[in-house]
Every structure is written in structure tokens, then in C-alpha cells.
Amino acid sequence: MGAAALLLLALVVALLVTRSGGSPSPVALPPVPVPTSAPATPTPVPGCSTAAQPFVPTSVSIPGVVGKVSVLALHRDVHGVPGVPPISSTGKTEMAFDLGNGIEPGALQGNSLLNAHTWPDGSALGNRLLAELNAGAKIIVRGVLGQICYQVSDRVEVPFDDPGIRYFATAGPPQIAIIVCSGKRVGPGEWTKRTIWYASPMI
């Protein structure tokens, strides 16, 4: 990555932190699409996956971790940063779905992007995911057209300023990707790490 790209990344991160007004911030990665391997077609699991086509998610549940979680479908801001749940007692229990890349659960390739808040007092959804969501867990994503079941294939932690090439991938196998703040809170809206879960359709 060149010096100009690194400067742009720093500006985007600074803008998101400033806008948070000292509140927790779950994601500050810029959208960087990248082609990867050939797409794979998800195969519905009998009795679990029921949707026959892509859909905008309205809720997520993770058996053994959290019950039904509301999902807000949000557009990106003028800087291309995915929308996040509101900073509120309700918002800290919700997820946001990124409408910015056009990839919905059930698509044939690329990542459907979700995010949630981590709060310094440990009371937000992100804190629960950090404590209990690991590889192998089942995630059920629901919408008006049905549901799709996923299994967590990978949990990774990246630096705060990671460019997000893998997270924002618009090609490659179909997945959902959930991101939250992690590591150490170093200031209002500032954390040292991001944790990302990648989950593949159950086949």
C-alpha cells in the first residue's frame, strides 16, 4: 500500500472516531473490494436454510450465544463507511447490515457485511460475541424471504488500521462477515483491534 493510500485510510479512521462523539465505534475499515477464488453456490440445509434467493436480513440468532437479534439495513456514509447501530440502550443489542456493496445473504459470491457495537462496560452485543462466538458455531440469518444457516469458519483479530481487503471482498465464496471492536480501548471511540467472524452457508 502506498503512502497516499495509507493517508486516506488514516483520514477515514479519524473521521469515524471524531463522528462517534466519544462513544464506542465498531468499524472504521474502508471498502476495498478484491477478487479472490471462484464463487461457490450455497446449498440449503433441509429444515434450516429455506430462502431460495438473496434477501436483506432482518434478524440473526446464534444458538448457545444470543437469541434473536434485530438487524438494521443501513447505507454507507459520504466517506464510504458502513452504517452502524445507534449509540443507545437498544442499539447496543442490534446488528447493522451494510447495503453498500449490494451483497445479501444468499448471494452466489462475496461477503455480506454485518457489524455490532462493543462497549467499554462489557454490556453490548459485541462483548457477548467476543466472549462466546467461536469457529464451528451456527448462525441463522432471517429475512422476509426465509432464512439461511451459516457456520463460523474463521475468527480473526486484525489491527484497528487493517485495510479490510478480506472483510470487504466482493468476489470469492459466499459468506457473512461480522465485525466488532476488540483489543484495548485507548480513548473515546478508539480500540486497538477489530475481530471478524467469517461464516459459510451450511451444506
C-alpha positions in Angstrom: 0.0 0.0 0.0 1.4 3.4 -1.0 1.8 6.5 1.2 -1.3 8.1 -0.4 -3.5 5.1 0.4 -2.2 4.9 4.0 -3.0 8.7 4.4 -6.6 8.1 3.0 -7.1 5.2 5.4 -5.9 7.4 8.4 -8.4 10.1 7.4 -11.3 7.7 7.2 -10.5 6.3 10.6 -10.1 9.8 12.1 -13.4 10.9 10.6 -15.3 7.9 12.1 -13.7 8.4 15.5 -14.5 12.1 15.6 -18.1 11.5 14.5 -18.6 8.9 17.3 -18.6 11.8 19.8 -16.6 9.7 22.3 -19.0 6.7 22.0 -18.0 3.1 21.1 -17.4 2.5 17.4 -17.5 -0.9 15.8 -15.9 -0.5 12.4 -13.7 2.0 10.6 -12.4 0.0 7.7 -12.6 1.5 4.2 -14.4 -0.6 1.5 -11.7 -2.3 -0.6 -13.1 -5.0 -2.9 -10.8 -7.7 -4.0 -11.2 -10.6 -6.4 -10.5 -14.0 -4.9 -11.3 -17.6 -5.8 -14.2 -18.7 -8.0 -17.7 -18.4 -6.4 -19.4 -21.4 -4.8 -23.1 -21.9 -4.8 -24.6 -22.3 -1.3 -26.8 -25.5 -0.9 -29.7 -25.2 1.5 -29.7 -27.5 4.6 -33.1 -29.3 4.9 -35.0 -27.9 7.9 -32.6 -25.0 8.3 -32.0 -22.9 5.2 -35.3 -22.0 3.5 -34.6 -18.9 1.3 -34.4 -19.6 -2.4 -32.9 -16.2 -3.3 -30.8 -13.4 -1.7 -32.5 -11.2 0.9 -31.9 -8.3 3.2 -31.6 -9.7 6.7 -34.0 -8.5 9.5 -32.7 -10.7 12.4 -29.9 -13.0 13.4 -29.7 -15.7 16.0 -26.7 -17.7 17.3 -27.8 -20.8 19.2 -25.9 -21.0 22.5 -24.7 -17.5 22.3 -27.5 -15.0 21.7 -31.2 -15.3 20.8 -33.0 -13.2 18.2 -31.0 -10.0 17.4 -32.6 -7.3 15.3 -30.7 -6.3 12.1 -30.8 -2.7 10.7 -30.2 -2.4 7.0 -28.1 0.8 6.6 -26.4 2.7 3.8 -22.8 3.9 3.9 -22.0 7.5 4.8 -20.4 10.0 2.4 -17.0 8.6 3.2 -17.9 5.1 2.3 -18.0 3.8 5.9 -20.7 1.2 6.6 -23.6 2.3 8.9 -23.6 1.2 12.5 -26.5 0.7 15.0 -27.3 3.8 17.1 -25.4 4.5 20.3 -28.3 3.7 22.6 -29.5 1.0 25.0 -31.3 -0.6 22.1 -28.6 0.0 19.5 -26.0 -1.8 21.6 -28.0 -5.0 21.3 -28.5 -4.8 17.5 -26.5 -5.5 14.4 -26.2 -3.4 11.2 -26.2 -4.9 7.7 -24.2 -3.0 5.1 -26.2 -2.1 2.0 -23.2 -0.5 0.4 -21.7 -3.5 -1.6 -25.0 -5.0 -2.8 -24.2 -8.4 -1.5 -27.0 -10.0 0.5 -27.2 -13.4 2.3 -27.9 -16.0 -0.3 -25.7 -14.3 -3.0 -23.5 -16.5 -5.1 -20.3 -14.8 -4.1 -18.7 -12.3 -1.8 -19.2 -11.2 1.7 -22.5 -10.0 3.3 -21.3 -7.5 5.9 -22.6 -7.1 9.4 -21.3 -5.2 12.4 -22.1 -4.6 16.1 -21.0 -2.4 19.0 -18.5 -3.3 21.7 -18.9 -1.2 24.8 -16.3 -0.5 27.4 -18.6 -1.6 30.2 -19.0 -5.1 28.6 -22.8 -4.8 28.0 -23.1 -4.7 24.2 -23.6 -7.4 21.7 -20.0 -7.2 20.5 -18.8 -8.0 24.0 -21.0 -11.2 24.0 -19.7 -12.2 20.7 -16.1 -11.7 21.7 -16.7 -13.9 24.8 -18.6 -16.7 23.2 -18.6 -16.8 19.4 -16.0 -19.2 18.0 -15.3 -21.3 14.9 -17.9 -24.0 14.4 -20.8 -22.0 15.8 -24.1 -21.9 13.9 -25.6 -18.5 12.8 -29.2 -18.3 11.5 -29.8 -15.2 9.3 -33.5 -14.4 8.7 -35.4 -12.1 6.3 -38.9 -11.8 4.8 -37.9 -14.5 2.2 -36.8 -17.1 4.7 -33.6 -17.9 6.4 -30.1 -19.2 5.7 -27.9 -21.1 8.2 -24.2 -20.5 8.3 -21.3 -22.0 10.2 -18.4 -19.9 11.5 -15.4 -21.0 9.6 -12.9 -18.4 10.9 -12.4 -15.9 13.7 -9.6 -13.4 13.2 -8.3 -10.3 15.0 -6.7 -7.5 13.0 -5.2 -4.2 13.9 -7.5 -1.1 14.0 -6.0 0.2 10.8 -6.2 -3.0 8.8 -7.3 -2.1 5.2 -10.1 -4.6 5.3 -9.3 -6.3 2.0 -10.6 -9.7 3.2 -13.6 -8.3 5.0 -14.8 -6.1 2.1 -14.3 -8.9 -0.6 -17.0 -8.8 -3.3 -15.8 -12.0 -5.0 -14.9 -15.4 -3.8 -17.0 -17.9 -1.8 -20.3 -16.6 -0.4 -20.1 -15.7 3.3 -21.3 -13.5 6.0 -18.7 -11.4 7.9 -19.4 -9.9 11.3 -17.0 -7.2 12.7 -16.7 -5.7 16.1 -14.2 -3.6 18.0 -11.8 -5.5 20.2 -8.4 -5.3 21.9 -7.8 -2.4 24.3 -10.0 0.8 24.4 -7.5 3.6 24.2 -9.9 6.5 24.0 -13.4 7.6 23.1 -14.4 5.5 20.1 -10.9 4.1 19.8 -9.9 0.5 20.1 -6.6 -1.2 19.1 -8.1 -4.2 17.3 -11.1 -5.5 15.3 -12.4 -9.0 15.5 -14.1 -10.5 12.4 -16.0 -13.8 12.1 -16.5 -15.4 8.7 -19.3 -17.9 8.2 -20.1 -20.1 5.3 -23.5 -21.4 4.2 -24.1 -24.8 5.8 -24.0 -27.6 3.2 
